């Protein structure tokens, strides 16, 4: 009798419940290996999170792929012929969804290295560098139809400071979008509920037909994360 086991099929369907198999108690890490309590909690959430498990099963690089997927299902950004710029693109989950849905002209930028996502062009550099916008447009070959940003700053552990850094990145991304988008284009950026984003929202409303918040189901319920979505760019 052969010792070979038949292929496992438990990940064919999306997992349900509190862990990858949707059954039993949530998995807990056996040892912290010097991790802080917050790091330990984050790792345990990742292990038990159904979207993280589904991302691994489908070959997406992060659960964030499902966030942009939900956003696109509502607003219909990704289409053949669209030009897309992805700010803070690591590890590449948003680019994967864009390519999957027919986008062939796209550029991503991040401080971190990103494995290739053909046919996307990738820049490993600081988006706030003076020459970054020009390089993005050159690689894209024209004005984008969509600028999307999942940028997040390095945290310092001080809530107010970290929050101001997040808002600062949203403002920079919004200014970039206003400077480069085609008429009728769109802007999507990660934000947080209760954030000091009133100024940037007011500016976006002057340049877009509609500005709203959207919280995908793939965002954790206990997270204040939302996405700022501006559509119908009216021009500069």
N, CA, C and O of each residue as an XYZ file, in Angstrom:
944
protein
N       0.850     -1.192      0.000
C       0.000      0.000      0.000
C       0.882      1.238      0.000
O       1.835      1.310      0.775
N       0.586      2.208     -0.849
C       1.423      3.410     -0.970
C       1.274      4.299      0.252
O       0.193      4.425      0.828
N       2.398      4.917      0.636
C       2.374      5.866      1.761
C       1.921      7.241      1.323
O       1.709      8.123      2.155
N       1.767      7.433     -0.009
C       1.402      8.761     -0.490
C      -0.003      9.114     -0.044
O      -0.896      8.267     -0.058
N      -0.200     10.365      0.353
C      -1.500     10.850      0.771
C      -2.129     11.631     -0.376
O      -1.421     12.301     -1.128
N      -3.446     11.554     -0.519
C      -4.098     12.346     -1.574
C      -3.950     13.823     -1.291
O      -3.779     14.207     -0.134
N      -4.009     14.680     -2.327
C      -3.851     16.128     -2.125
C      -4.891     16.660     -1.157
O      -6.044     16.230     -1.169
N      -4.481     17.582     -0.332
C      -5.411     18.204      0.607
C      -6.282     19.206     -0.132
O      -5.797     19.941     -0.993
N      -7.554     19.237      0.197
C      -8.473     20.110     -0.527
C      -9.179     21.108      0.390
O     -10.111     21.788     -0.038
N      -8.750     21.200      1.626
C      -9.520     22.009      2.570
C      -9.458     23.494      2.277
O     -10.273     24.253      2.802
N      -8.495     23.945      1.435
C      -8.423     25.367      1.139
C      -9.079     25.712     -0.195
O      -8.958     26.847     -0.656
N      -9.775     24.758     -0.830
C     -10.435     25.056     -2.092
C     -11.510     26.114     -1.877
O     -11.655     27.035     -2.681
N     -12.266     25.976     -0.783
C     -13.280     26.967     -0.454
C     -12.705     27.976      0.535
O     -11.858     27.623      1.356
N     -13.163     29.247      0.463
C     -12.680     30.240      1.418
C     -12.956     29.785      2.840
O     -14.029     29.251      3.122
N     -12.004     29.989      3.735
C     -12.206     29.577      5.117
C     -13.277     30.414      5.775
O     -13.503     31.563      5.397
N     -13.940     29.831      6.768
C     -14.952     30.556      7.532
C     -14.627     30.428      9.004
O     -13.846     29.567      9.407
N     -15.236     31.299      9.810
C     -15.010     31.180     11.238
C     -13.731     31.818     11.690
O     -13.180     32.692     11.021
N     -13.256     31.367     12.846
C     -12.159     32.058     13.490
C     -10.774     31.625     13.068
O      -9.795     32.243     13.487
N     -10.650     30.596     12.263
C      -9.319     30.206     11.828
C      -9.387     29.667     10.416
O     -10.457     29.676      9.807
N      -8.277     29.199      9.881
C      -8.203     28.802      8.482
C      -9.196     27.699      8.153
O      -9.761     27.700      7.060
N      -9.419     26.789      9.032
C     -10.331     25.699      8.739
C     -11.755     26.014      9.125
O     -12.671     25.279      8.754
N     -11.965     27.089      9.860
C     -13.292     27.479     10.283
C     -13.817     26.642     11.425
O     -15.013     26.687     11.711
N     -12.960     25.873     12.094
C     -13.407     25.001     13.167
C     -12.462     25.141     14.347
O     -11.298     25.517     14.211
N     -13.012     24.823     15.507
C     -12.178     24.767     16.697
C     -11.811     26.126     17.233
O     -12.275     27.154     16.741
N     -10.976     26.120     18.244
C     -10.553     27.351     18.891
C      -9.491     28.056     18.052
O      -8.756     27.410     17.306
N      -9.410     29.391     18.174
C      -8.356     30.119     17.460
C      -6.980     29.610     17.860
O      -6.739     29.274     19.019
N      -6.088     29.557     16.889
C      -4.726     29.099     17.170
C      -3.982     30.126     17.986
O      -4.166     31.329     17.800
N      -3.147     29.661     18.885
C      -2.320     30.550     19.684
C      -0.856     30.155     19.495
O      -0.535     28.972     19.381
N       0.019     31.141     19.464
C       1.439     30.854     19.334
C       1.953     30.276     20.639
O       1.584     30.732     21.722
N       2.813     29.262     20.529
C       3.269     28.569     21.723
C       4.244     29.387     22.547
O       4.297     29.260     23.771
N       5.018     30.229     21.870
C       5.999     31.011     22.605
C       6.170     32.359     21.949
O       6.010     32.492     20.736
N       6.492     33.351     22.738
C       6.572     34.719     22.225
C       7.938     35.037     21.629
O       8.053     35.993     20.863
N       8.968     34.275     21.951
C      10.307     34.511     21.430
C      10.732     35.973     21.595
O      11.320     36.562     20.688
N      10.432     36.543     22.743
C      10.863     37.909     23.006
C       9.979     38.979     22.413
O      10.300     40.163     22.516
N       8.862     38.596     21.787
C       7.974     39.598     21.197
C       7.211     40.345     22.279
O       6.963     39.818     23.363
N       6.842     41.585     21.965
C       6.013     42.365     22.877
C       4.592     41.817     22.836
O       4.237     41.118     21.887
N       3.759     42.118     23.854
C       2.366     41.661     23.822
C       1.608     42.115     22.577
O       0.798     41.362     22.037
N       1.864     43.343     22.119
C       1.157     43.830     20.932
C       1.609     43.076     19.680
O       0.797     42.778     18.804
N       2.915     42.765     19.598
C       3.404     41.981     18.462
C       2.813     40.569     18.482
O       2.432     40.023     17.447
N       2.748     39.995     19.682
C       2.173     38.660     19.828
C       0.706     38.653     19.399
O       0.262     37.745     18.696
N      -0.042     39.675     19.830
C      -1.458     39.752     19.471
C      -1.638     39.913     17.970
O      -2.540     39.320     17.378
N      -0.767     40.729     17.349
C      -0.856     40.939     15.902
C      -0.613     39.634     15.145
O      -1.328     39.320     14.193
N       0.399     38.875     15.574
C       0.709     37.616     14.901
C      -0.440     36.616     15.049
O      -0.764     35.893     14.106
N      -1.048     36.578     16.225
C      -2.154     35.656     16.436
C      -3.363     36.054     15.591
O      -4.088     35.187     15.102
N      -3.588     37.358     15.416
C      -4.675     37.810     14.546
C      -4.413     37.374     13.108
O      -5.326     36.939     12.407
N      -3.148     37.493     12.673
C      -2.809     37.091     11.312
C      -3.060     35.600     11.096
O      -3.589     35.197     10.060
N      -2.680     34.792     12.073
C      -2.837     33.346     11.951
C      -4.307     32.962     11.861
O      -4.672     32.069     11.096
N      -5.152     33.635     12.641
C      -6.552     33.267     12.732
C      -7.468     34.052     11.802
O      -8.660     33.757     11.720
N      -6.937     35.034     11.108
C      -7.762     35.887     10.271
C      -8.181     35.158      8.988
O      -7.315     34.672      8.260
N      -9.487     35.069      8.693
C      -9.921     34.333      7.503
C      -9.474     34.968      6.200
O      -9.228     34.255      5.227
N      -9.359     36.308      6.152
C      -8.912     36.948      4.922
C      -7.431     36.685      4.669
O      -7.010     36.542      3.521
N      -6.644     36.622      5.735
C      -5.231     36.287      5.564
C      -5.086     34.857      5.045
O      -4.263     34.586      4.171
N      -5.887     33.952      5.588
C      -5.852     32.563      5.133
C      -6.299     32.453      3.672
O      -5.709     31.716      2.883
N      -7.349     33.199      3.331
C      -7.843     33.166      1.957
C      -6.812     33.749      0.991
O      -6.646     33.258     -0.126
N      -6.120     34.803      1.435
C      -5.073     35.398      0.590
C      -3.974     34.380      0.307
O      -3.511     34.263     -0.827
N      -3.557     33.646      1.334
C      -2.525     32.623      1.129
C      -3.024     31.544      0.174
O      -2.270     31.068     -0.675
N      -4.287     31.158      0.310
C      -4.835     30.101     -0.533
C      -4.907     30.520     -1.990
O      -4.697     29.696     -2.880
N      -5.201     31.791     -2.249
C      -5.380     32.269     -3.623
C      -4.111     32.855     -4.220
O      -4.097     33.266     -5.381
N      -3.046     32.895     -3.431
C      -1.782     33.393     -3.953
C      -1.635     34.902     -3.913
O      -0.738     35.449     -4.554
N      -2.509     35.594     -3.165
C      -2.350     37.036     -3.002
C      -1.304     37.312     -1.931
O      -1.130     36.529     -0.997
N      -0.626     38.411     -2.076
C       0.507     38.681     -1.191
C       0.099     39.232      0.167
O       0.899     39.228      1.103
N      -1.127     39.703      0.284
C      -1.611     40.192      1.577
C      -3.126     40.249      1.551
O      -3.741     40.223      0.485
N      -3.719     40.327      2.723
C      -5.175     40.438      2.840
C      -5.670     41.753      2.252
O      -6.856     41.890      1.949
N      -4.763     42.729      2.086
C      -5.145     44.019      1.521
C      -5.681     43.874      0.097
O      -6.395     44.753     -0.385
N      -5.348     42.785     -0.574
C      -5.872     42.554     -1.920
C      -7.395     42.538     -1.907
O      -8.030     43.007     -2.852
N      -7.984     42.000     -0.843
C      -9.439     41.931     -0.772
C     -10.056     43.302     -0.513
O     -11.201     43.549     -0.891
N      -9.309     44.186      0.124
C      -9.819     45.537      0.364
C      -9.974     46.289     -0.953
O     -11.033     46.850     -1.232
N      -8.918     46.300     -1.758
C      -9.004     47.022     -3.033
C      -9.969     46.308     -3.977
O     -10.589     46.950     -4.825
N     -10.103     44.994     -3.841
C     -11.063     44.250     -4.650
C     -12.484     44.722     -4.356
O     -13.265     44.955     -5.278
N     -12.819     44.862     -3.081
C     -14.149     45.341     -2.695
C     -14.376     46.783     -3.154
O     -15.456     47.133     -3.628
N     -13.352     47.600     -3.005
C     -13.475     48.997     -3.432
C     -13.727     49.066     -4.933
O     -14.567     49.840     -5.392
N     -12.998     48.255     -5.695
C     -13.170     48.260     -7.143
C     -14.533     47.712     -7.552
O     -15.125     48.184     -8.522
N     -15.029     46.731     -6.827
C     -16.348     46.189     -7.148
C     -17.433     47.251     -6.998
O     -18.438     47.220     -7.707
N     -17.232     48.181     -6.086
C     -18.206     49.252     -5.888
C     -18.018     50.406     -6.877
O     -18.995     50.947     -7.395
N     -16.758     50.782     -7.139
C     -16.505     51.997     -7.915
C     -16.011     51.739     -9.344
O     -15.985     52.663    -10.156
N     -15.620     50.498     -9.663
C     -15.242     50.111    -11.020
C     -14.089     50.951    -11.579
O     -14.234     51.625    -12.599
N     -12.947     50.897    -10.896
C     -11.761     51.625    -11.351
C     -10.959     50.839    -12.384
O     -10.508     51.387    -13.390
N     -10.790     49.542    -12.117
C      -9.887     48.725    -12.918
C     -10.574     48.264    -14.208
O     -11.621     47.618    -14.174
N      -9.971     48.604    -15.326
C     -10.515     48.210    -16.619
C      -9.387     48.234    -17.638
O      -8.352     48.865    -17.420
N      -9.591     47.556    -18.729
C      -8.606     47.572    -19.806
C      -8.448     48.993    -20.332
O      -9.427     49.707    -20.548
N      -7.201     49.384    -20.531
C      -6.919     50.723    -21.030
C      -6.690     51.756    -19.956
O      -6.212     52.851    -20.253
N      -7.022     51.439    -18.699
C      -6.808     52.382    -17.602
C      -5.327     52.446    -17.245
O      -4.606     51.454    -17.356
N      -4.887     53.625    -16.816
C      -3.525     53.810    -16.318
C      -3.595     54.037    -14.815
O      -4.372     54.865    -14.340
N      -2.778     53.294    -14.069
C      -2.890     53.271    -12.606
C      -1.533     53.486    -11.950
O      -0.527     52.919    -12.378
N      -1.514     54.316    -10.902
C      -0.326     54.493    -10.066
C      -0.671     54.034     -8.655
O      -1.697     54.425     -8.099
N       0.194     53.202     -8.083
C       0.002     52.637     -6.742
C       1.114     53.149     -5.830
O       2.277     52.776     -5.982
N       0.743     54.001     -4.888
C       1.700     54.569     -3.929
C       1.749     53.699     -2.679
O       0.712     53.391     -2.091
N       2.952     53.305     -2.277
C       3.081     52.398     -1.135
C       2.605     51.007     -1.512
O       1.772     50.418     -0.823
N       3.139     50.483     -2.611
C       2.573     49.281     -3.232
C       2.992     47.964     -2.587
O       2.379     46.936     -2.873
N       4.010     47.955     -1.730
C       4.449     46.689     -1.137
C       3.339     46.090     -0.261
O       2.633     46.822      0.433
N       3.186     44.772     -0.295
C       3.963     43.758     -1.037
C       3.457     43.492     -2.449
O       4.003     42.631     -3.139
N       2.418     44.214     -2.900
C       1.966     44.060     -4.274
C       0.556     43.537     -4.441
O       0.138     43.254     -5.564
N      -0.192     43.402     -3.353
C      -1.544     42.854     -3.430
C      -2.498     43.681     -4.268
O      -3.310     43.130     -5.011
N      -2.409     45.009     -4.156
C      -3.292     45.868     -4.947
C      -2.957     45.749     -6.438
O      -3.853     45.719     -7.281
N      -1.679     45.682     -6.749
C      -1.269     45.525     -8.140
C      -1.777     44.198     -8.707
O      -2.192     44.132     -9.864
N      -1.742     43.153     -7.896
C      -2.228     41.848     -8.352
C      -3.688     41.923     -8.782
O      -4.060     41.377     -9.821
N      -4.514     42.595     -7.988
C      -5.935     42.708     -8.321
C      -6.126     43.546     -9.584
O      -6.942     43.204    -10.440
N      -5.377     44.641     -9.701
C      -5.492     45.495    -10.883
C      -5.158     44.713    -12.151
O      -5.874     44.802    -13.148
N      -4.070     43.948    -12.108
C      -3.668     43.157    -13.277
C      -4.711     42.079    -13.572
O      -5.052     41.831    -14.729
N      -5.205     41.454    -12.528
C      -6.213     40.411    -12.671
C      -7.445     40.929    -13.407
O      -8.118     40.185    -14.121
N      -7.727     42.216    -13.220
C      -8.944     42.806    -13.797
C      -8.684     43.593    -15.074
O      -9.507     44.405    -15.495
N      -7.534     43.344    -15.681
C      -7.319     43.833    -17.022
C      -6.436     45.043    -17.190
O      -6.214     45.482    -18.318
N      -5.912     45.613    -16.085
C      -5.040     46.782    -16.198
C      -3.664     46.340    -16.669
O      -3.077     45.420    -16.100
N      -3.148     46.989    -17.704
C      -1.826     46.648    -18.229
C      -0.824     47.796    -18.101
O       0.383     47.583    -18.212
N      -1.323     49.010    -17.867
C      -0.449     50.174    -17.702
C      -0.488     50.607    -16.242
O      -1.402     51.324    -15.833
N       0.490     50.182    -15.456
C       0.480     50.510    -14.042
C       1.894     50.578    -13.502
O       2.799     49.882    -13.962
N       2.055     51.446    -12.502
C       3.346     51.668    -11.861
C       3.139     51.675    -10.357
O       2.191     52.279     -9.856
N       4.030     51.003     -9.638
C       3.989     51.006     -8.182
C       5.289     51.542     -7.613
O       6.353     51.392     -8.214
N       5.195     52.168     -6.448
C       6.384     52.711     -5.789
C       6.323     52.401     -4.306
O       5.263     52.494     -3.688
N       7.462     52.032     -3.735
C       7.545     51.767     -2.302
C       9.002     51.834     -1.873
O       9.912     51.597     -2.667
N       9.206     52.159     -0.613
C      10.551     52.123     -0.037
C      11.086     50.694      0.038
O      12.294     50.467     -0.031
N      10.168     49.734      0.180
C      10.557     48.338      0.308
C      10.636     47.666     -1.063
O       9.937     48.074     -1.990
N      11.471     46.651     -1.200
C      11.504     45.902     -2.457
C      10.206     45.125     -2.646
O       9.627     44.627     -1.681
N       9.758     45.025     -3.877
C       8.523     44.317     -4.211
C       8.831     43.314     -5.317
O       9.426     43.669     -6.334
N       8.431     42.074     -5.121
C       8.608     41.073     -6.172
C       7.816     41.486     -7.406
O       6.752     42.091     -7.275
N       8.310     41.172     -8.598
C       7.645     41.602     -9.830
C       6.173     41.203     -9.887
O       5.787     40.119     -9.449
N       5.367     42.105    -10.435
C       3.951     41.847    -10.725
C       3.751     42.263    -12.179
O       3.294     43.372    -12.454
N       4.091     41.381    -13.096
C       4.011     41.727    -14.524
C       2.564     42.069    -14.903
O       1.630     41.398    -14.463
N       2.382     43.111    -15.717
C       3.361     43.948    -16.405
C       3.661     45.271    -15.691
O       4.093     46.226    -16.336
N       3.444     45.344    -14.389
C       3.645     46.597    -13.655
C       5.121     46.990    -13.621
O       6.004     46.138    -13.525
N       5.370     48.308    -13.703
C       6.694     48.848    -13.438
C       6.782     49.153    -11.944
O       5.824     49.643    -11.346
N       7.937     48.859    -11.346
C       8.108     49.058     -9.909
C       9.292     49.965     -9.631
O      10.364     49.816    -10.217
N       9.076     50.910     -8.721
C      10.144     51.802     -8.273
C      10.396     51.568     -6.787
O       9.477     51.667     -5.974
N      11.627     51.262     -6.439
C      12.002     51.132     -5.027
C      12.636     52.447     -4.597
O      13.849     52.622     -4.709
N      11.822     53.365     -4.109
C      12.312     54.673     -3.693
C      11.261     55.384     -2.852
O      10.124     54.926     -2.740
N      11.651     56.491     -2.273
C      10.770     57.296     -1.437
C       9.857     58.127     -2.332
O      10.332     58.908     -3.157
N       8.548     57.959     -2.168
C       7.612     58.716     -2.988
C       7.739     60.225     -2.765
O       7.427     61.011     -3.659
N       8.191     60.627     -1.589
C       8.307     62.062     -1.296
C       9.577     62.681     -1.882
O       9.778     63.890     -1.773
N      10.436     61.865     -2.502
C      11.633     62.409     -3.158
C      11.213     63.310     -4.319
O      10.203     63.052     -4.975
N      11.986     64.360     -4.568
C      11.622     65.350     -5.589
C      11.438     64.750     -6.969
O      10.575     65.195     -7.726
N      12.238     63.744     -7.311
C      12.173     63.192     -8.657
C      11.201     62.024     -8.806
O      11.044     61.490     -9.904
N      10.543     61.617     -7.705
C       9.644     60.466     -7.769
C       8.439     60.691     -8.685
O       8.153     59.826     -9.514
N       7.716     61.817     -8.574
C       6.553     62.004     -9.456
C       6.899     61.929    -10.938
O       6.181     61.300    -11.716
N       7.998     62.570    -11.327
C       8.402     62.532    -12.726
C       8.712     61.129    -13.207
O       8.352     60.758    -14.324
N       9.379     60.347    -12.370
C       9.714     58.977    -12.753
C       8.454     58.118    -12.888
O       8.359     57.278    -13.783
N       7.490     58.338    -11.992
C       6.242     57.581    -12.076
C       5.515     57.849    -13.395
O       5.076     56.921    -14.074
N       5.396     59.123    -13.742
C       4.694     59.485    -14.975
C       5.439     58.996    -16.216
O       4.824     58.576    -17.196
N       6.769     59.056    -16.160
C       7.565     58.585    -17.295
C       7.356     57.094    -17.526
O       7.177     56.657    -18.662
N       7.380     56.313    -16.447
C       7.184     54.874    -16.572
C       5.761     54.533    -17.007
O       5.539     53.566    -17.736
N       4.799     55.340    -16.552
C       3.397     55.080    -16.893
C       3.102     55.453    -18.346
O       2.237     54.858    -18.989
N       3.825     56.433    -18.841
C       3.610     56.846    -20.214
C       2.422     57.755    -20.414
O       1.797     57.745    -21.475
N       2.104     58.552    -19.391
C       0.985     59.485    -19.511
C       0.288     59.704    -18.189
O       0.710     59.188    -17.154
N      -0.790     60.480    -18.235
C      -1.544     60.794    -17.015
C      -2.345     59.576    -16.558
O      -2.896     58.851    -17.386
N      -2.413     59.349    -15.243
C      -3.158     58.192    -14.735
C      -4.663     58.448    -14.682
O      -5.117     59.586    -14.565
N      -5.414     57.362    -14.770
C      -6.857     57.392    -14.526
C      -7.160     57.192    -13.051
O      -8.217     57.590    -12.563
N      -6.225     56.575    -12.351
C      -6.413     56.271    -10.934
C      -5.094     56.397    -10.200
O      -4.076     55.862    -10.639
N      -5.113     57.110     -9.078
C      -4.006     57.121     -8.122
C      -4.532     56.488     -6.849
O      -5.521     56.950     -6.281
N      -3.873     55.435     -6.403
C      -4.287     54.776     -5.162
C      -3.113     54.730     -4.202
O      -1.965     54.546     -4.606
N      -3.422     54.900     -2.918
C      -2.370     54.981     -1.911
C      -2.709     54.139     -0.696
O      -3.741     54.329     -0.052
N      -1.823     53.209     -0.397
C      -1.915     52.414      0.829
C      -0.695     52.718      1.704
O      -0.270     51.898      2.518
N      -0.145     53.927      1.508
C       1.069     54.294      2.241
C       0.816     54.366      3.741
O      -0.255     54.774      4.190
N       1.814     53.967      4.493
C       1.767     54.057      5.957
C       3.164     54.429      6.445
O       4.154     53.877      5.964
N       3.254     55.354      7.391
C       4.572     55.760      7.880
C       5.126     54.768      8.893
O       4.382     53.965      9.456
N       6.421     54.826      9.119
C       7.010     54.084     10.222
C       6.520     54.704     11.524
O       6.640     55.912     11.727
N       5.975     53.884     12.392
C       5.424     54.406     13.648
C       6.521     54.590     14.688
O       7.543     53.903     14.674
N       6.278     55.542     15.594
C       7.231     55.801     16.674
C       6.644     55.408     18.031
O       7.328     55.479     19.052
N       5.370     54.990     18.036
C       4.752     54.569     19.285
C       4.029     55.673     20.018
O       3.396     55.424     21.044
N       4.111     56.895     19.507
C       3.389     58.019     20.102
C       2.162     58.276     19.237
O       2.288     58.662     18.074
N       0.974     58.062     19.802
C      -0.254     58.028     19.004
C      -0.468     59.309     18.196
O      -0.772     59.245     17.005
N      -0.313     60.453     18.826
C      -0.565     61.717     18.120
C       0.436     61.936     16.989
O       0.075     62.379     15.899
N       1.701     61.619     17.270
C       2.733     61.782     16.240
C       2.491     60.838     15.079
O       2.565     61.244     13.920
N       2.204     59.581     15.382
C       1.942     58.606     14.324
C       0.743     59.029     13.489
O       0.743     58.882     12.267
N      -0.277     59.555     14.158
C      -1.476     59.977     13.443
C      -1.176     61.138     12.494
O      -1.644     61.148     11.356
N      -0.409     62.096     12.954
C      -0.053     63.229     12.108
C       0.752     62.781     10.890
O       0.607     63.343      9.804
N       1.590     61.779     11.072
C       2.357     61.259      9.938
C       1.443     60.606      8.913
O       1.641     60.759      7.708
N       0.455     59.888      9.389
C      -0.500     59.252      8.482
C      -1.251     60.312      7.682
O      -1.375     60.203      6.462
N      -1.752     61.337      8.371
C      -2.488     62.408      7.702
C      -1.590     63.112      6.695
O      -2.035     63.477      5.607
N      -0.328     63.300      7.058
C       0.611     63.949      6.152
C       0.775     63.183      4.858
O       0.854     63.785      3.787
N       0.828     61.854      4.939
C       0.958     61.044      3.729
C      -0.303     61.122      2.865
O      -0.214     61.145      1.638
N      -1.464     61.163      3.498
C      -2.717     61.300      2.743
C      -2.715     62.622      1.986
O      -3.101     62.675      0.819
N      -2.278     63.690      2.653
C      -2.245     65.005      2.012
C      -1.293     65.021      0.819
O      -1.617     65.570     -0.234
N      -0.121     64.415      0.990
C       0.857     64.375     -0.104
C       0.313     63.572     -1.283
O       0.456     63.979     -2.436
N      -0.316     62.421     -0.987
C      -0.875     61.585     -2.046
C      -2.001     62.321     -2.772
O      -2.109     62.240     -3.995
N      -2.840     63.037     -2.020
C      -3.946     63.776     -2.626
C      -3.430     64.892     -3.532
O      -3.953     65.093     -4.628
N      -2.415     65.612     -3.083
C      -1.831     66.680     -3.901
C      -1.257     66.119     -5.197
O      -1.411     66.704     -6.269
N      -0.597     64.979     -5.074
C      -0.044     64.328     -6.264
C      -1.162     63.962     -7.236
O      -1.051     64.205     -8.438
N      -2.239     63.376     -6.711
C      -3.356     62.981     -7.569
C      -3.939     64.191     -8.298
O      -4.214     64.122     -9.496
N      -4.124     65.284     -7.586
C      -4.675     66.500     -8.193
C      -3.742     67.031     -9.277
O      -4.199     67.589    -10.275
N      -2.457     66.859     -9.085
C      -1.472     67.365    -10.054
C      -1.398     66.530    -11.327
O      -1.041     67.056    -12.382
N      -1.726     65.242    -11.253
C      -1.410     64.369    -12.394
C      -2.602     63.666    -13.036
O      -2.481     63.192    -14.165
N      -3.746     63.580    -12.362
C      -4.863     62.786    -12.881
C      -5.442     63.336    -14.184
O      -5.408     64.538    -14.448
N      -5.971     62.419    -14.985
C      -6.770     62.801    -16.136
C      -8.134     63.313    -15.655
O      -8.593     62.911    -14.586
N      -8.778     64.179    -16.412
C     -10.168     64.538    -16.093
C     -11.042     63.287    -16.034
O     -10.954     62.410    -16.894
N     -11.877     63.221    -15.014
C     -12.704     62.043    -14.810
C     -12.044     60.969    -13.976
O     -12.661     59.950    -13.666
N     -10.772     61.192    -13.603
C     -10.019     60.194    -12.848
C     -10.452     60.073    -11.394
O     -11.368     60.760    -10.943
N      -9.771     59.183    -10.666
C     -10.159     58.877     -9.290
C      -8.937     58.747     -8.387
O      -7.818     58.513     -8.843
N      -9.194     58.905     -7.093
C      -8.157     58.826     -6.068
C      -8.688     57.983     -4.913
O      -9.818     58.176     -4.464
N      -7.869     57.050     -4.436
C      -8.221     56.192     -3.302
C      -7.060     56.185     -2.324
O      -5.915     55.970     -2.722
N      -7.341     56.418     -1.048
C      -6.265     56.416     -0.052
C      -6.753     55.835      1.265
O      -7.892     56.057      1.677
N      -5.880     55.095      1.912
C      -6.185     54.585      3.243
C      -6.194     55.733      4.241
O      -5.286     56.564      4.252
N      -7.221     55.772      5.076
C      -7.320     56.794      6.116
C      -7.821     56.106      7.385
O      -7.875     54.878      7.447
N      -8.186     56.891      8.390
C      -8.668     56.329      9.643
C      -9.807     57.171     10.179
O      -9.766     58.400     10.120
N     -10.819     56.505     10.700
C     -11.962     57.206     11.261
C     -11.508     58.106     12.409
O     -10.666     57.726     13.223
N     -12.081     59.296     12.452
C     -11.698     60.233     13.496
C     -10.427     60.974     13.181
O      -9.943     61.760     13.994
N      -9.869     60.727     11.985
C      -8.620     61.381     11.608
C      -8.822     62.841     11.285
O      -9.923     63.274     10.945
N      -7.740     63.597     11.395
C      -7.809     65.029     11.102
C      -7.660     65.244      9.600
O      -6.677     65.816      9.131
N      -8.659     64.772      8.859
C      -8.579     64.835      7.399
C      -9.528     65.864      6.799
O      -9.743     65.865      5.587
N     -10.095     66.732      7.613
C     -11.088     67.690      7.111
C     -10.504     68.581      6.025
O     -11.170     68.852      5.026
N      -9.271     69.040      6.206
C      -8.662     69.937      5.217
C      -8.467     69.243      3.874
O      -8.776     69.805      2.823
N      -7.950     68.011      3.918
C      -7.707     67.304      2.657
C      -9.032     66.941      1.979
O      -9.121     66.960      0.751
N     -10.055     66.612      2.762
C     -11.365     66.311      2.183
C     -11.943     67.556      1.512
O     -12.511     67.471      0.423
N     -11.800     68.699      2.159
C     -12.293     69.947      1.574
C     -11.586     70.247      0.256
O     -12.210     70.697     -0.705
N     -10.288     69.996      0.221
C      -9.541     70.234     -1.018
C      -9.976     69.267     -2.109
O     -10.136     69.668     -3.262
N     -10.165     68.022     -1.766
C     -10.608     67.036     -2.748
C     -11.989     67.393     -3.304
O     -12.248     67.209     -4.493
N     -12.856     67.894     -2.456
C     -14.209     68.238     -2.904
C     -14.197     69.368     -3.933
O     -15.123     69.488     -4.735
N     -13.160     70.187     -3.911
C     -13.060     71.254     -4.906
C     -12.634     70.721     -6.279
O     -12.839     71.368     -7.306
N     -12.044     69.537     -6.268
C     -11.495     69.000     -7.520
C     -12.187     67.739     -8.023
O     -11.946     67.305     -9.149
N     -13.050     67.148     -7.192
C     -13.732     65.909     -7.589
C     -15.239     66.071     -7.438
O     -15.717     66.838     -6.602
N     -15.975     65.335     -8.263
C     -17.431     65.386     -8.180
C     -17.951     64.799     -6.878
O     -18.931     65.285     -6.313
N     -17.285     63.747     -6.406
C     -17.779     63.079     -5.204
C     -16.612     62.598     -4.345
O     -15.638     62.045     -4.855
N     -16.723     62.816     -3.038
C     -15.702     62.361     -2.080
C     -16.439     61.652     -0.943
O     -17.383     62.195     -0.370
N     -16.000     60.440     -0.626
C     -16.680     59.674      0.423
C     -15.728     58.706      1.101
O     -14.631     58.438      0.612
N     -16.175     58.185      2.250
C     -15.444     57.143      2.949
C     -16.082     55.794      2.627
O     -17.293     55.688      2.430
N     -15.235     54.770      2.579
C     -15.724     53.415      2.325
C     -14.920     52.453      3.189
O     -13.690     52.506      3.204
N     -15.612     51.577      3.904
C     -14.933     50.579      4.744
C     -15.232     49.188      4.194
O     -16.353     48.697      4.328
N     -14.240     48.551      3.577
C     -14.457     47.199      3.048
C     -14.686     46.185      4.165
O     -14.251     46.389      5.299
N     -15.356     45.118      3.843
C     -15.552     44.041      4.820
C     -14.214     43.411      5.204
O     -14.073     42.860      6.296
N     -13.237     43.493      4.307
C     -11.929     42.903      4.579
C     -11.138     43.701      5.614
O     -10.138     43.206      6.135
N     -11.566     44.920      5.919
C     -10.941     45.663      7.019
C     -11.454     45.080      8.328
O     -12.648     44.814      8.469
N     -10.573     44.886      9.265
C     -10.989     44.285     10.534
C     -12.023     45.165     11.226
O     -11.912     46.391     11.228
N     -13.023     44.527     11.807
C     -14.111     45.262     12.434
C     -13.631     46.157     13.565
O     -14.200     47.223     13.798
N     -12.586     45.730     14.269
C     -12.099     46.521     15.400
C     -11.087     47.584     14.972
O     -10.516     48.274     15.816
N     -10.864     47.716     13.660
C      -9.920     48.705     13.160
C     -10.655     49.978     12.763
O     -11.790     49.925     12.288
N     -10.008     51.116     12.960
C     -10.584     52.403     12.547
C     -10.271     52.713     11.086
O     -10.585     53.796     10.591
N      -9.655     51.766     10.409
C      -9.270     51.962      9.010
C     -10.487     52.152      8.112
O     -11.445     51.382      8.170
N     -10.432     53.189      7.284
C     -11.412     53.410      6.219
C     -10.634     53.846      4.982
O      -9.429     54.090      5.052
N     -11.327     53.942      3.854
C     -10.671     54.410      2.637
C     -11.378     55.654      2.121
O     -12.604     55.712      2.032
N     -10.579     56.626      1.792
C     -11.066     57.871      1.232
C     -11.119     57.699     -0.287
O     -10.101     57.426     -0.923
N     -12.307     57.860     -0.860
C     -12.506     57.629     -2.289
C     -13.037     58.899     -2.944
O     -14.109     59.388     -2.590
N     -12.284     59.425     -3.895
C     -12.687     60.618     -4.640
C     -12.831     60.250     -6.111
O     -11.905     59.696     -6.702
N     -13.978     60.550     -6.708
C     -14.246     60.165     -8.088
C     -14.686     61.384     -8.902
O     -15.165     62.379     -8.357
N     -14.507     61.276    -10.227
C     -14.928     62.347    -11.116
C     -14.034     63.571    -11.026
O     -14.506     64.668    -10.728
N     -12.739     63.388    -11.282
C     -11.795     64.506    -11.193
C     -12.174     65.599    -12.209
O     -12.362     65.328    -13.395
N     -12.279     66.829    -11.713
C     -12.766     67.943    -12.535
C     -11.643     68.732    -13.189
O     -11.897     69.646    -13.974
N     -10.420     68.387    -12.874
C      -9.294     69.110    -13.469
C      -8.630     70.038    -12.479
O      -9.121     70.239    -11.368
N      -7.505     70.603    -12.892
C      -6.712     71.418    -11.993
C      -7.113     72.891    -12.090
O      -6.543     73.732    -11.396
